Amino acid sequence: MLLLGALLILTFPAPNLEFLAWFGLVPGLVVIVRSPTAREGGMRAWWLGAGYLIAALYWMTPEIGPAVLLVGAVVGALWIPFGVAAWKLLRPPVTWPVVYSSGTLEAAIWGAELAAGDARQRIYIVEPVGEIVDDPNLTNQRFPGNPTLSYRSRDPLRVTGEVTEWQGHSPEQLQQIKDGIARVQAQGIEAID
């Protein structure tokens, strides 16, 4: 990583080898993205930044000596957020988000209750802006046809209102479904599509 970072110094005006940026940045990004964790990706970016800065500050060596290594390492830490962001955004599969909707209040209630996060559970009334298709996770594979009227779209949905009063399921029913989801996840079974 230090050498890849140092290679970037050759893109400066004096050497004028800007095409070499591809040979420093792209392999650096590949190494960062292939890290096993975001933390490791950040650490690899730190090394990439340190290599770049140590090479860029070579002219300070007569004045501060080996402290150039310390300056490069400390200021190279500013590349850590870049590494974490690259790791999170460029890891496969890079997918376009999907918006899910349902034509029945019952399915919408289940969706609201099982949604991730701690925010208030909401059910919106929406209309499609683009194409909507049957949700393959619930239709034909699990239930013949589309009895839950479950759909998804890669296009946004226009919110036209909100269902503010609805009755949720009992805590026992909800826990039973959550336990079933946990069992499926523990077995390594993922969504169909």
URBELVEN-V260052 format. One line per field, one symbol per residue. ss: DSSP state (H for helix, E for strand, C for the rest). psi: psi as a letter, one per 40 degrees, with the letter a starting at -180 (. if undefined). burial: # if it has 24 or more other ideal C-beta (glycine too) atoms within 12 Angstrom, else .. Layout:
BEGIN
ss: ???
psi: ???
burial: ???
END
This chain:
BEGIN
ss: CHHHHHHHHHHCCCCCCHHHHHHHHHHHHHHHHCCCCHHHHHHHHHHHHHHHHHHHCHHHHHHHCCHHHHHHHHHHHHHHHHHHHHHHHHCCCCCCCCEEEECCHHHHHHHHHHCCCCCCCCEEEEEECCCCEECCCCECCCECCCCCCEEEECCCEEEEEEECCCCCCCHHHHHHHHHHHHHHHHCCCCCCC
psi: dddddddddeeidddffddeddeddddddddddeididddddddddddddddddddedeedddebeedddddddddeeeddddddddddehihhihihhiiieidddddddddeiiieihhihihiiidahiihhedeidddhhagdefhiiieiihhheahhdhihiiiddddddddddddddddeehiid.
burial: ##.#######.............##..##.###.#..#..#################..........#..###..#..##.###.##...........#####...#######.......#.#..#.....#.##.###......#.#.####...#....................................
END
